[in-house]
Amino acid sequence: MSSNIQQQVEDVVGFSIDDIAKIEPFKDNYSIAWFVIFMAFIGTVAFLMAWAFLYSFLECLCCCCGRRKKNRIKNGEEEIELDRKRH
């Protein structure tokens, strides 16, 4: 019964599980290089997303950051001028 199901799946899909086991994903340097580039891209995106999340999360938790933000809103242009003079 199991071989009958495997045969039906092979007929529908077009390949068998044994064919998948024979695949060599890193058979040349070109495929290895593209995999490294792809993983570097995924890692960079994950790092930037984590950084953005932590920045917004810590901004909510940090009491000094919240006060500074409120002071900027209250003081308006005065705070902007002070920031320009500091830098």
C-alpha positions as CSV (number, residue, x, y, z in Angstrom):
1,M,0.0,0.0,0.0
2,S,2.8,2.4,0.8
3,S,4.6,1.8,-2.5
4,N,1.3,2.5,-4.3
5,I,1.0,5.9,-2.5
6,Q,4.7,6.7,-3.3
7,Q,4.1,5.8,-6.9
8,Q,1.0,8.1,-7.1
9,V,2.9,10.9,-5.4
10,E,5.8,10.5,-7.8
11,D,3.4,10.5,-10.8
12,V,1.8,13.8,-9.6
13,V,4.9,15.6,-8.4
14,G,7.3,14.3,-11.0
15,F,10.1,13.1,-8.8
16,S,10.7,10.8,-5.9
17,I,12.1,11.2,-2.4
18,D,15.3,9.4,-3.6
19,D,15.8,12.1,-6.2
20,I,15.7,14.7,-3.5
21,A,18.3,12.9,-1.5
22,K,20.7,12.9,-4.5
23,I,20.7,16.7,-4.8
24,E,24.0,18.4,-4.0
25,P,23.2,22.0,-3.1
26,F,26.9,23.1,-2.7
27,K,28.5,21.5,-5.7
28,D,30.5,24.5,-6.9
29,N,32.0,27.7,-5.6
30,Y,29.4,29.8,-7.3
31,S,26.5,28.3,-5.3
32,I,28.5,28.6,-2.1
33,A,29.1,32.3,-2.8
34,W,25.5,33.0,-3.5
35,F,24.5,31.2,-0.3
36,V,26.9,33.3,1.7
37,I,25.6,36.5,0.1
38,F,22.0,35.5,0.7
39,M,22.7,34.7,4.4
40,A,24.6,37.9,4.9
41,F,21.5,39.8,3.5
42,I,19.1,37.9,5.7
43,G,21.4,38.5,8.7
44,T,21.6,42.2,8.0
45,V,17.8,42.5,7.7
46,A,17.3,40.6,10.9
47,F,19.9,42.7,12.7
48,L,18.3,46.0,11.5
49,M,14.8,44.8,12.6
50,A,16.1,43.7,16.0
51,W,17.9,47.1,16.4
52,A,14.7,49.0,15.5
53,F,12.7,46.9,17.9
54,L,15.1,47.3,20.8
55,Y,15.4,51.1,20.1
56,S,11.6,51.6,20.3
57,F,11.3,49.2,23.2
58,L,14.0,50.8,25.3
59,E,12.7,54.3,24.4
60,C,9.4,53.3,26.0
61,L,11.1,51.9,29.1
62,C,13.8,54.4,29.7
63,C,12.6,57.2,32.0
64,C,15.3,59.7,31.0
65,C,14.5,59.3,27.2
66,G,10.8,59.9,27.8
67,R,11.5,63.1,29.8
68,R,13.8,64.4,27.2
69,K,11.3,63.9,24.5
70,K,8.6,65.7,26.5
71,N,10.9,68.6,27.2
72,R,11.6,68.9,23.5
73,I,7.9,69.1,22.8
74,K,7.3,71.6,25.6
75,N,10.2,73.9,24.8
76,G,9.8,73.7,21.1
77,E,12.3,75.9,19.2
78,E,14.4,76.6,22.3
79,E,15.4,72.9,22.6
80,I,16.2,72.7,18.9
81,E,18.5,75.7,19.1
82,L,20.3,74.2,22.2
83,D,20.8,71.0,20.2
84,R,22.3,72.8,17.3
85,K,24.8,74.7,19.6
86,R,25.9,71.5,21.3
87,H,26.8,69.8,18.0
